Amino acid sequence: MLSAWRDRLGDVAAECARLDEGFTASATGFAETEAGARAELQRAAPSWADELLTEDGAR
């Protein structure tokens, strides 16, 4: 019985590690995409972007 619980806990630990990697990759990708979008907006329409990004700066 102890062996079965150890196997289950090992599976849970492996799944947690897999999810951690996926969430970290996703968050990193999102941050890079958002930064790129902000930079592109700033290049395309600086005065409009300043106003928009200042209102959204809290996020």
Rosetta blueprint (number, residue, H / E / L):
1 M L
2 L H
3 S H
4 A H
5 W H
6 R H
7 D H
8 R H
9 L H
10 G H
11 D H
12 V H
13 A H
14 A H
15 E H
16 C H
17 A H
18 R H
19 L H
20 D H
21 E H
22 G H
23 F H
24 T H
25 A H
26 S H
27 A H
28 T H
29 G H
30 F H
31 A H
32 E H
33 T H
34 E H
35 A H
36 G H
37 A H
38 R H
39 A H
40 E H
41 L H
42 Q H
43 R H
44 A H
45 A L
46 P H
47 S H
48 W H
49 A H
50 D H
51 E H
52 L H
53 L H
54 T H
55 E H
56 D L
57 G L
58 A L
59 R L
